[in-house]
Amino acid sequence: KAEIVIQLAAACILAGLNGALWTAAASAQPVIAGAPALEWRATILVAWAGIGAIATRVHEDLGERFRDGQIASDLLRPISLPAMVYARDLGRACAAFLVQALPLLALSAFAADLGLPRTPGPWLCWMAALFGAHLVNVAISFCLGVGAFRLGSSTGLGYIKATLVSLFAGVLLPIELFGPGLRTFAMALPFHLLGRTPSAVLLGREAVGPLLVEMLVWAAVLWAFG
């Protein structure tokens, strides 16, 4: 319980800092890149709320199990290692959605006008997008965790992933504000599916169907590679 409270408090602080930054930007320049700055603020805050639910430590857990030898017993069980890893983290993600993502989104909406939908359709689409984003995120972390078998540790790979997510998931700066070349590069990577995509779905800026297909394709490729 204490860890849940601490994680929610940390997420609220980061969301508050980002919200304050974009509020200041909107005061100085109401329109940025052809869109109201307050819309960019909503995009960032919704992305922060969503990514809190799908954040995972699968690579750390697998790295530890490789180091202490527990992975041997995992591989002897009558269930595949990827399925076991995913099922275990899916339960954690569902709990995080209820105790972190929804409260953070509610607090953000209370503090700032996010333009959240008032009908159930977009919310169901958002949940579907988060499901796809979680599938992709766990697949990425699974690949990094398996890398610990060769490298001896997944710590360095975890730092690389955290950096790439910060840059290309759309949780600090909207990808639409990148330069043309960098924006194309970011959209070619799977990280934008983790933060930007669910946010765009909830705010009604993109349809969930094509995005969900993209997520499933990325998940299939990453899980196969892992």
C-alpha positions as CSV (number, residue, x, y, z in Angstrom):
1,K,0.0,0.0,0.0
2,A,2.8,2.4,0.9
3,E,4.5,1.8,-2.5
4,I,1.2,2.5,-4.3
5,V,0.8,5.8,-2.5
6,I,4.4,6.8,-3.2
7,Q,4.1,5.9,-6.9
8,L,0.9,7.9,-7.2
9,A,2.5,10.9,-5.4
10,A,5.5,10.8,-7.7
11,A,3.3,10.6,-10.8
12,C,1.3,13.5,-9.5
13,I,4.4,15.6,-8.9
14,L,5.7,14.9,-12.4
15,A,2.3,15.6,-14.0
16,G,2.0,18.8,-12.0
17,L,5.4,20.0,-13.2
18,N,4.6,19.2,-16.9
19,G,1.2,20.8,-16.5
20,A,2.7,24.0,-15.0
21,L,5.3,24.1,-17.8
22,W,2.6,23.9,-20.5
23,T,0.4,26.4,-18.7
24,A,3.3,28.9,-18.7
25,A,3.9,28.1,-22.4
26,A,0.3,28.8,-23.2
27,S,0.4,32.1,-21.4
28,A,3.4,33.2,-23.5
29,Q,2.2,31.7,-26.8
30,P,-1.4,30.5,-26.9
31,V,-0.9,28.7,-30.3
32,I,2.1,26.3,-30.8
33,A,2.6,24.5,-34.1
34,G,-0.9,25.4,-35.3
35,A,-2.7,24.1,-32.3
36,P,-3.7,25.6,-28.9
37,A,-1.0,25.2,-26.4
38,L,-3.6,24.0,-23.9
39,E,-4.3,21.1,-26.2
40,W,-0.7,20.0,-26.1
41,R,-0.9,20.2,-22.3
42,A,-3.9,17.9,-22.3
43,T,-2.0,15.5,-24.6
44,I,0.9,15.3,-22.2
45,L,-1.1,14.9,-19.0
46,V,-3.3,12.2,-20.5
47,A,-0.2,10.4,-21.7
48,W,1.4,10.6,-18.2
49,A,-1.7,9.0,-16.7
50,G,-1.8,6.2,-19.2
51,I,1.9,5.3,-19.2
52,G,1.7,4.9,-15.4
53,A,-0.6,1.9,-15.9
54,I,1.6,0.1,-18.5
55,A,5.0,0.8,-16.9
56,T,6.8,-2.5,-16.3
57,R,9.9,-3.9,-14.6
58,V,9.8,-7.2,-16.5
59,H,13.4,-6.7,-17.7
60,E,14.6,-6.1,-14.1
61,D,12.8,-9.2,-12.9
62,L,14.1,-11.4,-15.7
63,G,17.6,-10.1,-15.2
64,E,17.5,-11.0,-11.6
65,R,16.2,-14.5,-12.3
66,F,19.0,-15.1,-14.8
67,R,21.6,-14.0,-12.3
68,D,20.3,-16.2,-9.4
69,G,19.4,-19.2,-11.5
70,Q,15.6,-19.1,-10.9
71,I,15.1,-18.9,-14.7
72,A,15.9,-22.7,-14.8
73,S,12.8,-23.5,-12.8
74,D,10.8,-21.1,-14.9
75,L,11.7,-22.9,-18.1
76,L,10.8,-26.3,-16.6
77,R,7.2,-25.2,-15.9
78,P,4.4,-26.4,-18.2
79,I,3.8,-22.9,-19.5
80,S,5.9,-20.8,-21.8
81,L,8.2,-18.2,-20.3
82,P,6.7,-15.3,-22.4
83,A,3.1,-16.3,-21.4
84,M,4.0,-16.5,-17.7
85,V,5.8,-13.1,-17.8
86,Y,2.9,-11.4,-19.6
87,A,0.2,-12.9,-17.5
88,R,2.0,-11.9,-14.3
89,D,2.5,-8.3,-15.5
90,L,-1.0,-8.0,-16.8
91,G,-2.4,-8.4,-13.3
92,R,0.0,-5.7,-12.1
93,A,-1.1,-3.4,-14.9
94,C,-4.8,-3.8,-14.1
95,A,-4.1,-2.8,-10.5
96,A,-2.0,0.1,-11.6
97,F,-4.8,1.3,-13.9
98,L,-7.2,1.4,-11.0
99,V,-5.0,2.9,-8.3
100,Q,-2.7,5.1,-10.3
101,A,-3.8,5.9,-13.9
102,L,-7.5,6.7,-13.1
103,P,-6.7,8.8,-9.9
104,L,-4.0,10.7,-11.7
105,L,-6.2,11.4,-14.7
106,A,-9.0,12.6,-12.3
107,L,-6.6,14.9,-10.4
108,S,-5.3,16.3,-13.7
109,A,-8.8,16.9,-15.0
110,F,-9.7,18.6,-11.7
111,A,-6.6,20.9,-11.9
112,A,-6.9,21.7,-15.6
113,D,-9.4,21.5,-18.4
114,L,-8.3,18.4,-20.4
115,G,-11.4,18.3,-22.7
116,L,-12.1,14.6,-21.6
117,P,-15.0,12.9,-23.4
118,R,-18.4,12.6,-21.6
119,T,-19.5,9.4,-23.4
120,P,-18.3,5.8,-22.8
121,G,-17.1,5.1,-26.3
122,P,-13.8,7.0,-26.2
123,W,-13.1,5.6,-22.7
124,L,-13.5,2.1,-23.9
125,C,-11.2,2.9,-26.9
126,W,-8.7,4.3,-24.5
127,M,-8.7,1.1,-22.5
128,A,-8.2,-0.9,-25.7
129,A,-5.3,1.3,-26.6
130,L,-3.8,0.9,-23.2
131,F,-4.1,-2.9,-23.5
132,G,-2.2,-2.8,-26.8
133,A,0.4,-0.4,-25.4
134,H,1.0,-2.7,-22.4
135,L,1.4,-5.7,-24.8
136,V,4.1,-3.8,-26.7
137,N,5.8,-2.5,-23.6
138,V,6.1,-5.9,-21.9
139,A,7.4,-7.3,-25.2
140,I,10.1,-4.7,-25.3
141,S,11.0,-5.3,-21.7
142,F,11.0,-9.1,-22.3
143,C,13.6,-8.7,-25.0
144,L,15.8,-6.6,-22.7
145,G,15.4,-9.1,-19.9
146,V,16.4,-12.0,-22.1
147,G,19.4,-9.9,-23.1
148,A,20.6,-10.2,-19.5
149,F,21.5,-13.9,-20.3
150,R,24.3,-12.6,-22.5
151,L,25.2,-9.4,-20.8
152,G,24.9,-10.6,-17.2
153,S,22.6,-7.7,-16.3
154,S,19.6,-5.8,-17.8
155,T,20.4,-2.6,-16.0
156,G,22.2,-0.9,-18.9
157,L,19.5,-1.9,-21.3
158,G,16.9,-0.6,-18.9
159,Y,18.5,2.8,-18.9
160,I,18.5,2.9,-22.7
161,K,14.8,2.0,-22.7
162,A,14.0,4.6,-20.2
163,T,15.8,7.3,-22.3
164,L,14.1,6.2,-25.5
165,V,10.6,6.2,-23.8
166,S,11.3,9.7,-22.4
167,L,12.2,11.0,-25.8
168,F,9.9,9.2,-28.1
169,A,6.7,8.2,-26.1
170,G,5.3,11.7,-26.2
171,V,5.1,12.1,-22.4
172,L,7.5,15.0,-22.2
173,L,7.2,16.7,-25.5
174,P,4.5,15.9,-28.2
175,I,6.1,14.1,-31.1
176,E,4.2,16.5,-33.5
177,L,6.5,19.3,-32.3
178,F,9.6,17.4,-33.5
179,G,11.4,18.4,-36.7
180,P,10.2,16.5,-39.8
181,G,13.1,14.1,-39.9
182,L,13.1,13.3,-36.1
183,R,9.3,13.0,-36.1
184,T,9.4,10.4,-38.9
185,F,12.1,8.5,-37.0
186,A,10.1,8.6,-33.8
187,M,6.9,7.4,-35.5
188,A,8.9,4.5,-37.0
189,L,9.8,3.2,-33.5
190,P,7.3,1.4,-31.2
191,F,7.7,3.9,-28.3
192,H,5.1,6.4,-29.5
193,L,2.6,3.6,-29.0
194,L,3.2,3.7,-25.2
195,G,2.2,7.3,-24.4
196,R,1.1,9.4,-27.4
197,T,-1.2,6.8,-29.0
198,P,-3.6,6.1,-26.0
199,S,-3.7,9.8,-25.3
200,A,-4.7,10.7,-28.9
201,V,-7.4,8.0,-28.7
202,L,-8.9,9.3,-25.5
203,L,-8.9,12.9,-26.7
204,G,-10.6,11.8,-30.0
205,R,-7.7,12.8,-32.3
206,E,-7.1,9.4,-33.8
207,A,-9.2,6.3,-34.4
208,V,-8.3,3.3,-32.3
209,G,-8.7,0.6,-35.0
210,P,-5.6,1.3,-37.2
211,L,-3.5,2.1,-34.1
212,L,-4.5,-1.2,-32.5
213,V,-3.5,-3.1,-35.6
214,E,-0.1,-1.3,-35.5
215,M,0.3,-2.2,-31.8
216,L,-0.5,-5.9,-32.4
217,V,2.0,-6.0,-35.3
218,W,4.7,-4.5,-33.2
219,A,3.9,-6.8,-30.3
220,A,4.0,-9.9,-32.6
221,V,7.4,-8.9,-34.0
222,L,8.9,-8.1,-30.6
223,W,7.6,-11.2,-28.8
224,A,8.9,-13.4,-31.7
225,F,12.3,-11.7,-31.5
226,G,12.3,-12.2,-27.7
